[in-house]
Amino acid sequence: MTPRWRLVLLGLAALVLLPAVLRISLALPTFGAPQAELGQAMNDLVPGLRHVTNMVAAVNFDLRGIDTLGEECMLLCAVSGATVLLRGARGESGRERAGHLPGRPVTPRADATVLVCRIAATLTLLFGVSVALHGMTTPGGGFQGGVIVASGLLLLYLGEGYEGWRALIPPPVLAVLEGGGAVLFVLCAGMPLLAGHPALQNLLPLGEPKDLYSGGLMVVVNAAVALSVTGSFGLLLVEFLEETREPAGDPVPEDSLPDTSLPDQAER
């Protein structure tokens, strides 16, 4: 498609969507309004219906849980695509050591650096788990906790180095977390359907308000999201750091490389 036809298609799409955008914009609450009606309705209904005090978690994992499931699948596809692209360029296998420029000395890590990274990584991992577990009662949840836990994996790399980091963080484990969390989310949505209920219909005890395990099925969905986000961001981090390794035994196929050879003198 030429650039001109792309602009034409963009203009047609804008003309079609413009009336809907204007109508929605005019229906929004006035600027500076203290509270929207929808938000106030959720604040009034959700604590009694689901026994949770974190309204954001209730919206993500119950009121619009199907949308969240779609977002989870989008994250899974995005990470899978990035993994395929990176591995397709460098190959699958490699030595468990980072590459470095010839002649440049490798400065060993100071003991203080290793100690600080180990302490910081441990605290970060524990904080991420705490944020995920308290998703039904306080601000946080599976998304936030999973990202924090994945960030702690980077601290392990900074403190332990490439070889130690690979021994501590095997990529297959992260892949299982990523896919297993997504499958658990799908099961949470599909099992109620098999029983004749709407998707993500709560079939578990709700517990007491402000309790760590209140919310019924939302607790399981929150855990599924935490596992999947941890695995997704951790696996993406693995792929980026794998780009620093020393390649060996699995070169890029020659037919995928551009031909940079110069023609001989006779061909000139």
HUMO-V875968 format. One record per helix or strand of 2 or more residues. SS is the DSSP state (H for helix, E for strand). FROM is the first residue (numbers start at 1). LEN is the number of residues. If there is no record, write none. Layout:
BEGIN
SS_FROM_LEN, SS_FROM_LEN
END
This chain:
BEGIN
H_3_25, H_37_14, H_55_9, H_65_26, H_111_23, H_142_27, H_171_24, H_217_26, H_254_3
END
